[in-house]
């Protein structure tokens, strides 16, 4: 019997008999290809497909199942480098505590030396102890947290970020290093002069097991040895850290910062006539600029007299500065002004939220803000153009006709016109300076910092 086409129900796959047969023939080949891909799947760290074929599941750790042999080795090296950094920091801290507990405090209690002599020999050792304890506590917390979360490779530990948070260690090391030569000379002179001191040091070295038969001079070298070892330890971690790791950039910046400070310490040592220097580093243009920045920051801090931990450097760099004779310069244009190159630093004094925190994650309110103007180097030293400009007493404005400059007027005193070679950067400087000028001047906040209200100065714009 014939049936209508509409009554016919298809029972095949719809791909045809010949096509279905070919697919069945290729099924084993496809399965083999999938198994091969699984055996050589891409590494989660580098993306390469050179994973070793896992034959013994019990001997293969699950956390390394998606890593190639090269990245497995790199993770092991990184973990060892991170632990070496933390362990050596702990050993350095132990040496600092020995200096204080086995030498400083006994000598002070016995009256072997005066407080001034103790200060001359031990310098700022207490500051270094406090910094080491805080730094080591954060490092150890990160290590413990990583292990608690199952991160046995310590991939979540970011040494570079932590180091940059404690960048205030570097000026403390600098203070100690620059006084090291005079400290050793004073110790030598006092040891010859005071017999009781000489006996105490000899007995301590020979009979005190905590000293490991090392003398006081050896322990006093610990901070110098530690600060010069930081670049090497950071280099090892960088070498074992893939460029895609979130800490890679911070590690490189931390290494650059410490090397720049070491170069700065060497430079200051030579200026003071000392023969010894710390380990030398290759100076490229970036490191030279950083050394100059460190020196300018020190000059600015010494000028304003603020505490380092309460000071934030908002902006710094080269600007062109002119002092207009009157307020009519806008009509004539900035071409009529005589500009000179100047190093400018914008400093903000922040209140600390907690007295115990060295560097609070949330800065407190702004207490003060200044603009420090420094002339370019002359005879190897920086010199101030004038006393710092306190933004609480200044008004900052710009004019649409001269959008490549901005003007800062110090109430009842002087007026300055600034510009950068890059117009966008000029605008950025203007916005930052105007922000703090408005925040600190309560009467200016009510009047939107207009330059023609409540001031009397011949430089006021019309």
C-alpha positions as a Python dict, from the first residue, in 0.01 Angstrom:
ca = {
    (1, 'X'): (0, 0, 0),
    (2, 'X'): (106, 350, -80),
    (3, 'X'): (119, 598, 202),
    (4, 'X'): (103, 970, 190),
    (5, 'X'): (428, 1158, 231),
    (6, 'X'): (286, 1337, 532),
    (7, 'X'): (240, 1006, 713),
    (8, 'X'): (602, 902, 671),
    (9, 'X'): (802, 940, 994),
    (10, 'X'): (1179, 963, 968),
    (11, 'X'): (1368, 720, 1183),
    (12, 'X'): (1725, 808, 1072),
    (13, 'X'): (1952, 1082, 1207),
    (14, 'X'): (1885, 1314, 920),
    (15, 'X'): (2246, 1326, 809),
    (16, 'X'): (2232, 1046, 560),
    (17, 'X'): (2352, 687, 570),
    (18, 'X'): (2691, 751, 410),
    (19, 'X'): (2764, 1053, 632),
    (20, 'X'): (2668, 866, 949),
    (21, 'X'): (2898, 581, 858),
    (22, 'X'): (3191, 819, 808),
    (23, 'X'): (3127, 983, 1148),
    (24, 'X'): (3123, 642, 1320),
    (25, 'X'): (3451, 557, 1153),
    (26, 'X'): (3607, 878, 1284),
    (27, 'X'): (3479, 846, 1642),
    (28, 'X'): (3788, 661, 1774),
    (29, 'X'): (4011, 920, 1606),
    (30, 'X'): (3817, 1208, 1766),
    (31, 'X'): (3832, 1046, 2108),
    (32, 'X'): (4205, 997, 2071),
    (33, 'X'): (4244, 1364, 1973),
    (34, 'X'): (4047, 1479, 2279),
    (35, 'X'): (4260, 1261, 2505),
    (36, 'X'): (4576, 1403, 2348),
    (37, 'X'): (4452, 1761, 2403),
    (38, 'X'): (4369, 1678, 2765),
    (39, 'X'): (4718, 1537, 2812),
    (40, 'X'): (4874, 1850, 2658),
    (41, 'X'): (4628, 2116, 2773),
    (42, 'X'): (4765, 2472, 2806),
    (43, 'X'): (4954, 2567, 3121),
    (44, 'X'): (4759, 2805, 3345),
    (45, 'X'): (5070, 3018, 3410),
    (46, 'X'): (5234, 3055, 3069),
    (47, 'X'): (4972, 2918, 2825),
    (48, 'X'): (5212, 2674, 2660),
    (49, 'X'): (5113, 2315, 2578),
    (50, 'X'): (5414, 2120, 2703),
    (51, 'X'): (5247, 1962, 3007),
    (52, 'X'): (5392, 1622, 3103),
    (53, 'X'): (5158, 1324, 3056),
    (54, 'X'): (5035, 1216, 3399),
    (55, 'X'): (5062, 841, 3440),
    (56, 'X'): (5067, 815, 3818),
    (57, 'X'): (4782, 1013, 3973),
    (58, 'X'): (4901, 954, 4327),
    (59, 'X'): (5239, 1114, 4256),
    (60, 'X'): (5091, 1419, 4083),
    (61, 'X'): (4967, 1698, 4303),
    (62, 'X'): (4625, 1824, 4197),
    (63, 'X'): (4722, 2189, 4236),
    (64, 'X'): (4998, 2142, 3976),
    (65, 'X'): (4787, 1942, 3732),
    (66, 'X'): (4748, 2242, 3498),
    (67, 'X'): (5112, 2359, 3510),
    (68, 'X'): (5392, 2280, 3270),
    (69, 'X'): (5723, 2154, 3401),
    (70, 'X'): (5888, 2494, 3357),
    (71, 'X'): (5617, 2674, 3558),
    (72, 'X'): (5620, 2406, 3828),
    (73, 'X'): (5990, 2475, 3875),
    (74, 'X'): (5932, 2852, 3865),
    (75, 'X'): (5665, 2834, 4135),
    (76, 'X'): (5897, 2631, 4355),
    (77, 'X'): (6175, 2886, 4307),
    (78, 'X'): (5937, 3174, 4380),
    (79, 'X'): (5814, 3012, 4701),
    (80, 'X'): (6174, 2954, 4816),
    (81, 'X'): (6265, 3316, 4732),
    (82, 'X'): (5964, 3455, 4920),
    (83, 'X'): (6040, 3243, 5226),
    (84, 'X'): (6406, 3346, 5209),
    (85, 'X'): (6300, 3711, 5209),
    (86, 'X'): (6081, 3664, 5516),
    (87, 'X'): (6325, 3439, 5705),
    (88, 'X'): (6622, 3670, 5650),
    (89, 'X'): (6408, 3966, 5762),
    (90, 'X'): (6337, 3775, 6084),
    (91, 'X'): (6709, 3700, 6133),
    (92, 'X'): (6794, 4065, 6077),
    (93, 'X'): (6532, 4163, 6336),
    (94, 'X'): (6688, 3922, 6584),
    (95, 'X'): (7027, 4090, 6538),
    (96, 'X'): (6867, 4429, 6602),
    (97, 'X'): (6713, 4302, 6926),
    (98, 'X'): (7052, 4164, 7033),
    (99, 'X'): (7206, 4509, 6979),
    (100, 'X'): (6945, 4662, 7206),
    (101, 'X'): (6907, 4394, 7475),
    (102, 'X'): (7264, 4264, 7500),
    (103, 'X'): (7457, 4586, 7445),
    (104, 'X'): (7257, 4908, 7461),
    (105, 'X'): (7042, 4839, 7768),
    (106, 'X'): (7322, 4678, 7982),
    (107, 'X'): (7561, 4961, 7898),
    (108, 'X'): (7292, 5214, 7985),
    (109, 'X'): (7198, 5041, 8313),
    (110, 'X'): (7562, 5010, 8423),
    (111, 'X'): (7636, 5371, 8336),
    (112, 'X'): (7927, 5275, 8113),
    (113, 'X'): (7841, 5554, 7869),
    (114, 'X'): (7639, 5873, 7879),
    (115, 'X'): (7313, 5902, 7687),
    (116, 'X'): (7482, 6124, 7430),
    (117, 'X'): (7756, 5866, 7375),
    (118, 'X'): (7499, 5585, 7345),
    (119, 'X'): (7309, 5790, 7088),
    (120, 'X'): (7629, 5848, 6893),
    (121, 'X'): (7713, 5476, 6878),
    (122, 'X'): (7369, 5322, 6830),
    (123, 'X'): (7216, 5603, 6624),
    (124, 'X'): (6846, 5541, 6536),
    (125, 'X'): (6853, 5167, 6616),
    (126, 'X'): (6516, 5187, 6796),
    (127, 'X'): (6351, 5327, 6482),
    (128, 'X'): (6491, 5038, 6277),
    (129, 'X'): (6363, 4789, 6536),
    (130, 'X'): (6011, 4934, 6523),
    (131, 'X'): (6007, 4930, 6143),
    (132, 'X'): (6137, 4573, 6128),
    (133, 'X'): (5874, 4448, 6373),
    (134, 'X'): (5588, 4609, 6179),
    (135, 'X'): (5724, 4496, 5840),
    (136, 'X'): (5784, 4140, 5959),
    (137, 'X'): (5439, 4118, 6119),
    (138, 'X'): (5268, 4204, 5788),
    (139, 'X'): (5490, 3961, 5595),
    (140, 'X'): (5419, 3677, 5837),
    (141, 'X'): (5045, 3747, 5828),
    (142, 'X'): (5048, 3721, 5447),
    (143, 'X'): (5237, 3391, 5459),
    (144, 'X'): (5003, 3241, 5721),
    (145, 'X'): (4694, 3356, 5534),
    (146, 'X'): (4819, 3202, 5209),
    (147, 'X'): (4878, 2864, 5376),
    (148, 'X'): (4538, 2880, 5549),
    (149, 'X'): (4368, 2936, 5213),
    (150, 'X'): (4545, 2639, 5057),
    (151, 'X'): (4793, 2847, 4858),
    (152, 'X'): (5093, 2625, 4921),
    (153, 'X'): (5291, 2797, 4643),
    (154, 'X'): (5243, 3142, 4807),
    (155, 'X'): (5124, 3287, 4477),
    (156, 'X'): (4891, 3528, 4661),
    (157, 'X'): (5178, 3677, 4866),
    (158, 'X'): (5277, 4013, 4712),
    (159, 'X'): (5617, 4110, 4854),
    (160, 'X'): (5649, 4408, 4619),
    (161, 'X'): (5325, 4570, 4734),
    (162, 'X'): (5412, 4519, 5101),
    (163, 'X'): (5762, 4662, 5049),
    (164, 'X'): (5621, 4975, 4885),
    (165, 'X'): (5381, 5021, 5177),
    (166, 'X'): (5685, 5033, 5409),
    (167, 'X'): (5894, 5257, 5187),
    (168, 'X'): (5954, 5480, 5494),
    (169, 'X'): (6213, 5221, 5597),
    (170, 'X'): (6454, 5359, 5340),
    (171, 'X'): (6509, 5706, 5495),
    (172, 'X'): (6561, 5535, 5833),
    (173, 'X'): (6831, 5313, 5679),
    (174, 'X'): (6984, 5623, 5524),
    (175, 'X'): (7009, 5800, 5861),
    (176, 'X'): (7180, 5497, 6013),
    (177, 'X'): (7420, 5441, 5722),
    (178, 'X'): (7535, 5802, 5707),
    (179, 'X'): (7620, 5795, 6079),
    (180, 'X'): (7793, 5457, 6066),
    (181, 'X'): (8146, 5591, 6013),
    (182, 'X'): (8126, 5837, 6305),
    (183, 'X'): (7961, 5568, 6524),
    (184, 'X'): (8249, 5324, 6472),
    (185, 'X'): (8508, 5595, 6531),
    (186, 'X'): (8338, 5695, 6856),
    (187, 'X'): (8320, 5331, 6972),
    (188, 'X'): (8691, 5281, 6901),
    (189, 'X'): (8788, 5596, 7090),
    (190, 'X'): (8568, 5515, 7392),
    (191, 'X'): (8692, 5155, 7408),
    (192, 'X'): (9050, 5281, 7436),
    (193, 'X'): (8952, 5542, 7691),
    (194, 'X'): (8721, 5339, 7920),
    (195, 'X'): (8860, 5016, 8063),
    (196, 'X'): (8523, 4898, 8200),
    (197, 'X'): (8368, 4931, 7857),
    (198, 'X'): (8651, 4727, 7703),
    (199, 'X'): (8609, 4453, 7965),
    (200, 'X'): (8232, 4442, 7914),
    (201, 'X'): (8265, 4405, 7536),
    (202, 'X'): (8530, 4130, 7566),
    (203, 'X'): (8332, 3930, 7824),
    (204, 'X'): (8014, 3964, 7621),
    (205, 'X'): (8179, 3835, 7306),
    (206, 'X'): (8340, 3534, 7476),
    (207, 'X'): (8078, 3432, 7733),
    (208, 'X'): (7740, 3542, 7597),
    (209, 'X'): (7612, 3255, 7380),
    (210, 'X'): (7344, 3478, 7222),
    (211, 'X'): (7618, 3676, 7048),
    (212, 'X'): (7758, 3374, 6859),
    (213, 'X'): (8110, 3499, 6948),
    (214, 'X'): (8052, 3814, 6741),
    (215, 'X'): (8158, 4157, 6867),
    (216, 'X'): (7950, 4474, 6880),
    (217, 'X'): (8098, 4612, 6557),
    (218, 'X'): (7975, 4308, 6364),
    (219, 'X'): (7620, 4354, 6492),
    (220, 'X'): (7627, 4726, 6416),
    (221, 'X'): (7688, 4635, 6051),
    (222, 'X'): (7358, 4441, 6032),
    (223, 'X'): (7144, 4733, 5899),
    (224, 'X'): (7401, 4812, 5627),
    (225, 'X'): (7414, 4449, 5520),
    (226, 'X'): (7036, 4422, 5520),
    (227, 'X'): (6962, 4728, 5311),
    (228, 'X'): (7218, 4624, 5047),
    (229, 'X'): (7069, 4274, 5031),
    (230, 'X'): (6716, 4390, 4946),
    (231, 'X'): (6785, 4437, 4569),
    (232, 'X'): (6931, 4085, 4542),
    (233, 'X'): (6636, 3925, 4726),
    (234, 'X'): (6384, 4119, 4517),
    (235, 'X'): (6567, 4022, 4196),
    (236, 'X'): (6533, 3654, 4283),
    (237, 'X'): (6159, 3692, 4338),
    (238, 'X'): (6121, 3891, 4014),
    (239, 'X'): (6307, 3623, 3817),
    (240, 'X'): (6068, 3355, 3946),
    (241, 'X'): (5752, 3566, 3901),
    (242, 'X'): (5570, 3561, 3567),
    (243, 'X'): (5503, 3901, 3412),
    (244, 'X'): (5127, 3834, 3437),
    (245, 'X'): (5143, 3809, 3816),
    (246, 'X'): (4976, 4111, 3987),
    (247, 'X'): (5287, 4175, 4197),
    (248, 'X'): (5532, 4182, 3908),
    (249, 'X'): (5518, 4559, 3853),
    (250, 'X'): (5536, 4636, 4226),
    (251, 'X'): (5841, 4412, 4264),
    (252, 'X'): (6025, 4600, 3991),
    (253, 'X'): (5928, 4936, 4137),
    (254, 'X'): (6039, 4826, 4486),
    (255, 'X'): (6377, 4714, 4348),
    (256, 'X'): (6420, 5044, 4164),
    (257, 'X'): (6333, 5245, 4475),
    (258, 'X'): (6583, 5065, 4699),
    (259, 'X'): (6861, 5089, 4440),
    (260, 'X'): (6796, 5460, 4398),
    (261, 'X'): (6818, 5512, 4775),
    (262, 'X'): (7145, 5318, 4788),
    (263, 'X'): (7289, 5540, 4516),
    (264, 'X'): (7168, 5844, 4709),
    (265, 'X'): (7337, 5719, 5028),
    (266, 'X'): (7662, 5666, 4836),
    (267, 'X'): (7640, 6018, 4696),
    (268, 'X'): (7577, 6171, 5040),
    (269, 'X'): (7863, 5965, 5184),
    (270, 'X'): (8106, 6104, 4927),
    (271, 'X'): (7985, 6458, 4990),
    (272, 'X'): (8062, 6418, 5361),
    (273, 'X'): (8415, 6298, 5284),
    (274, 'X'): (8377, 5935, 5397),
    (275, 'X'): (8582, 5674, 5215),
    (276, 'X'): (8338, 5382, 5255),
    (277, 'X'): (8037, 5332, 5028),
    (278, 'X'): (7754, 5086, 5001),
    (279, 'X'): (7734, 4841, 4716),
    (280, 'X'): (7744, 5025, 4382),
    (281, 'X'): (7466, 4993, 4127),
    (282, 'X'): (7450, 5073, 3759),
    (283, 'X'): (7296, 5415, 3719),
    (284, 'X'): (7060, 5452, 3427),
    (285, 'X'): (6868, 5770, 3351),
    (286, 'X'): (6563, 5656, 3549),
    (287, 'X'): (6769, 5586, 3863),
    (288, 'X'): (6947, 5921, 3829),
    (289, 'X'): (6612, 6098, 3820),
    (290, 'X'): (6494, 5905, 4125),
    (291, 'X'): (6810, 6000, 4318),
    (292, 'X'): (6746, 6364, 4233),
    (293, 'X'): (6384, 6329, 4349),
    (294, 'X'): (6497, 6181, 4682),
    (295, 'X'): (6735, 6470, 4738),
    (296, 'X'): (6465, 6727, 4655),
    (297, 'X'): (6217, 6560, 4891),
    (298, 'X'): (6473, 6574, 5172),
    (299, 'X'): (6532, 6943, 5106),
    (300, 'X'): (6158, 7010, 5106),
    (301, 'X'): (6097, 6812, 5428),
    (302, 'X'): (6380, 6989, 5606),
    (303, 'X'): (6236, 7322, 5495),
    (304, 'X'): (5876, 7268, 5610),
    (305, 'X'): (5976, 7071, 5924),
    (306, 'X'): (5697, 6812, 5897),
    (307, 'X'): (5715, 6451, 6014),
    (308, 'X'): (5795, 6216, 5729),
    (309, 'X'): (5513, 5974, 5808),
    (310, 'X'): (5259, 6261, 5800),
    (311, 'X'): (5381, 6400, 5468),
    (312, 'X'): (5253, 6305, 5125),
    (313, 'X'): (5418, 6422, 4803),
    (314, 'X'): (5122, 6485, 4573),
    (315, 'X'): (5316, 6611, 4270),
    (316, 'X'): (5677, 6695, 4187),
    (317, 'X'): (5861, 6791, 3874),
    (318, 'X'): (5995, 7070, 3657),
    (319, 'X'): (5780, 7377, 3587),
    (320, 'X'): (5846, 7712, 3425),
    (321, 'X'): (5786, 8009, 3654),
    (322, 'X'): (5747, 8382, 3593),
    (323, 'X'): (5662, 8675, 3820),
    (324, 'X'): (5444, 8928, 3632),
    (325, 'X'): (5503, 9297, 3710),
    (326, 'X'): (5128, 9364, 3723),
    (327, 'X'): (4790, 9209, 3654),
    (328, 'X'): (4781, 9327, 3290),
    (329, 'X'): (4999, 9041, 3159),
    (330, 'X'): (4693, 8842, 3044),
    (331, 'X'): (4602, 9107, 2785),
    (332, 'X'): (4957, 9110, 2652),
    (333, 'X'): (4989, 8730, 2663),
    (334, 'X'): (5232, 8496, 2836),
    (335, 'X'): (5492, 8558, 2564),
    (336, 'X'): (5579, 8885, 2733),
    (337, 'X'): (5675, 8707, 3058),
    (338, 'X'): (6026, 8591, 3137),
    (339, 'X'): (6011, 8226, 3249),
    (340, 'X'): (6277, 8031, 3435),
    (341, 'X'): (6296, 7656, 3498),
    (342, 'X'): (6214, 7550, 3852),
    (343, 'X'): (6171, 7224, 4046),
    (344, 'X'): (5831, 7234, 4217),
    (345, 'X'): (5700, 7000, 4487),
    (346, 'X'): (5343, 6993, 4617),
    (347, 'X'): (5346, 6862, 4976),
    (348, 'X'): (5043, 6780, 5189),
    (349, 'X'): (5052, 6734, 5566),
    (350, 'X'): (4801, 6463, 5667),
    (351, 'X'): (4674, 6384, 6016),
    (352, 'X'): (4734, 6019, 6107),
    (353, 'X'): (4415, 5829, 6184),
    (354, 'X'): (4599, 5600, 6425),
    (355, 'X'): (4914, 5683, 6615),
    (356, 'X'): (5023, 5319, 6602),
    (357, 'X'): (5001, 5284, 6226),
    (358, 'X'): (5311, 5379, 6030),
    (359, 'X'): (5121, 5436, 5711),
    (360, 'X'): (4744, 5437, 5743),
    (361, 'X'): (4544, 5293, 5455),
    (362, 'X'): (4298, 5582, 5494),
    (363, 'X'): (4478, 5915, 5528),
    (364, 'X'): (4335, 6159, 5774),
    (365, 'X'): (4224, 6516, 5702),
    (366, 'X'): (4461, 6766, 5543),
    (367, 'X'): (4632, 6990, 5798),
    (368, 'X'): (4843, 7195, 5559),
    (369, 'X'): (4965, 7208, 5200),
    (370, 'X'): (5262, 7393, 5058),
    (371, 'X'): (5435, 7450, 4728),
    (372, 'X'): (5816, 7428, 4753),
    (373, 'X'): (6012, 7603, 4477),
    (374, 'X'): (6367, 7476, 4426),
    (375, 'X'): (6623, 7612, 4182),
    (376, 'X'): (6809, 7371, 3957),
    (377, 'X'): (7129, 7229, 4103),
    (378, 'X'): (7420, 7466, 4149),
    (379, 'X'): (7758, 7337, 4275),
    (380, 'X'): (7601, 6999, 4348),
    (381, 'X'): (7332, 7133, 4584),
    (382, 'X'): (6970, 7241, 4563),
    (383, 'X'): (6870, 7589, 4681),
    (384, 'X'): (6523, 7724, 4760),
    (385, 'X'): (6389, 8013, 4553),
    (386, 'X'): (6198, 8142, 4858),
    (387, 'X'): (6013, 8011, 5162),
    (388, 'X'): (5736, 7759, 5082),
    (389, 'X'): (5407, 7894, 4950),
    (390, 'X'): (5129, 7796, 5192),
    (391, 'X'): (4822, 7722, 4986),
    (392, 'X'): (4591, 7829, 5269),
    (393, 'X'): (4708, 8185, 5193),
    (394, 'X'): (4697, 8155, 4815),
    (395, 'X'): (4444, 8182, 4535),
    (396, 'X'): (4485, 7983, 4216),
    (397, 'X'): (4316, 8082, 3892),
    (398, 'X'): (4340, 8040, 3517),
    (399, 'X'): (4226, 8243, 3218),
    (400, 'X'): (4070, 8107, 2895),
    (401, 'X'): (4287, 8343, 2693),
    (402, 'X'): (4603, 8187, 2843),
    (403, 'X'): (4507, 7822, 2885),
    (404, 'X'): (4872, 7710, 2874),
    (405, 'X'): (4942, 7879, 3211),
    (406, 'X'): (4785, 7928, 3553),
    (407, 'X'): (4840, 8196, 3816),
    (408, 'X'): (4899, 8164, 4188),
    (409, 'X'): (4855, 8475, 4402),
    (410, 'X'): (4988, 8486, 4756),
    (411, 'X'): (4754, 8723, 4938),
    (412, 'X'): (4901, 9070, 4986),
    (413, 'X'): (5242, 8955, 4867),
    (414, 'X'): (5347, 8811, 4530),
    (415, 'X'): (5201, 8655, 4218),
    (416, 'X'): (5346, 8368, 4016),
    (417, 'X'): (5262, 8231, 3672),
    (418, 'X'): (5334, 7861, 3609),
    (419, 'X'): (5337, 7645, 3301),
    (420, 'X'): (5462, 7306, 3189),
    (421, 'X'): (5597, 7216, 2848),
    (422, 'X'): (5299, 6981, 2818),
    (423, 'X'): (4963, 7162, 2829),
    (424, 'X'): (4775, 6863, 2977),
    (425, 'X'): (5024, 6842, 3260),
    (426, 'X'): (4988, 7217, 3321),
    (427, 'X'): (4614, 7164, 3367),
    (428, 'X'): (4680, 6873, 3605),
    (429, 'X'): (4911, 7086, 3819),
    (430, 'X'): (4646, 7361, 3823),
    (431, 'X'): (4367, 7128, 3937),
    (432, 'X'): (4575, 6974, 4216),
    (433, 'X'): (4702, 7307, 4356),
    (434, 'X'): (4358, 7469, 4333),
    (435, 'X'): (4200, 7174, 4514),
    (436, 'X'): (4414, 7213, 4827),
    (437, 'X'): (4398, 7592, 4812),
    (438, 'X'): (4018, 7572, 4831),
    (439, 'X'): (4014, 7303, 5100),
    (440, 'X'): (4241, 7495, 5336),
    (441, 'X'): (4101, 7845, 5287),
    (442, 'X'): (3760, 7851, 5456),
    (443, 'X'): (3669, 8201, 5333),
    (444, 'X'): (3773, 8108, 4979),
    (445, 'X'): (3546, 7802, 4982),
    (446, 'X'): (3245, 8028, 5036),
    (447, 'X'): (3349, 8248, 4744),
    (448, 'X'): (3471, 7977, 4506),
    (449, 'X'): (3829, 8106, 4534),
    (450, 'X'): (3766, 8410, 4317),
    (451, 'X'): (4082, 8621, 4295),
    (452, 'X'): (3907, 8960, 4322),
    (453, 'X'): (3735, 8912, 4660),
    (454, 'X'): (3874, 9005, 5001),
    (455, 'X'): (4229, 9058, 4881),
    (456, 'X'): (4437, 9363, 4822),
    (457, 'X'): (4725, 9309, 4584),
    (458, 'X'): (4854, 9497, 4280),
    (459, 'X'): (4874, 9167, 4088),
    (460, 'X'): (4501, 9099, 4093),
    (461, 'X'): (4354, 9033, 3754),
    (462, 'X'): (4083, 9273, 3630),
}
